[in-house]
Amino acid sequence: MNATQTGLLAGLVLGLAATTGFTAFLVTLAVGVIGLVAGRVLDGQLDLNDLFGRGRGRDR
């Protein structure tokens, strides 16, 4: 299990533990997505600099 899968699983478990009531699905989904993104960053599959416009090789 790589960091992406671990991050997604941890996010989903924490989301389930933290929620009660009608919004449980939405909160669990949001926390799962956060865990997935964190895992991808740790695996090196997602570069946050590209998302925020600070890519390598850009002249200012």
C-alpha positions as a printed Julia matrix, in Angstrom:
60×3 Matrix{Float64}:
   0.0    0.0     0.0
   1.57   3.27   -1.11
   1.18   6.71    0.45
  -1.71   7.65   -1.85
  -3.78   4.66   -0.79
  -2.82   5.11    2.87
  -3.76   8.79    2.76
  -7.12   8.04    1.16
  -7.88   5.29    3.67
  -6.84   7.41    6.65
  -8.93  10.32    5.4
 -12.01   8.15    4.96
 -11.64   6.54    8.39
 -11.13   9.91   10.09
 -14.07  11.34    8.21
 -16.34   8.52    9.32
 -15.2    8.86   12.9
 -15.78  12.61   12.95
 -19.22  12.73   11.42
 -22.74  12.2    12.61
 -26.08  13.01   11.05
 -27.19  13.86    7.54
 -23.94  15.4     6.29
 -21.82  12.31    7.05
 -21.44  11.39    3.4
 -20.27  14.84    2.3
 -17.83  15.28    5.16
 -16.4   11.79    4.59
 -16.0   12.48    0.88
 -14.23  15.8     1.53
 -11.84  14.32    4.08
 -11.17  11.39    1.75
 -10.25  13.73   -1.09
  -7.91  15.65    1.22
  -6.26  12.37    2.23
  -5.94  11.34   -1.42
  -4.28  14.62   -2.41
  -1.9   14.46    0.56
  -0.94  10.91   -0.36
  -0.29  11.85   -3.98
   1.92  14.73   -2.87
   3.89  12.39   -0.63
   4.25   9.85   -3.47
   5.51  12.59   -5.78
   2.65  12.1    -8.25
   1.27  15.6    -7.69
   3.33  18.79   -7.68
   1.56  21.58   -5.82
   3.76  24.2    -7.48
   2.12  23.39  -10.82
  -1.34  23.86   -9.33
  -0.53  27.27   -7.84
   1.33  28.64  -10.88
   4.83  28.52   -9.47
   6.21  25.98  -11.91
   9.88  25.44  -12.57
  11.42  27.44  -15.37
   9.08  30.42  -15.19
  10.75  33.78  -15.43
   9.33  36.52  -13.25
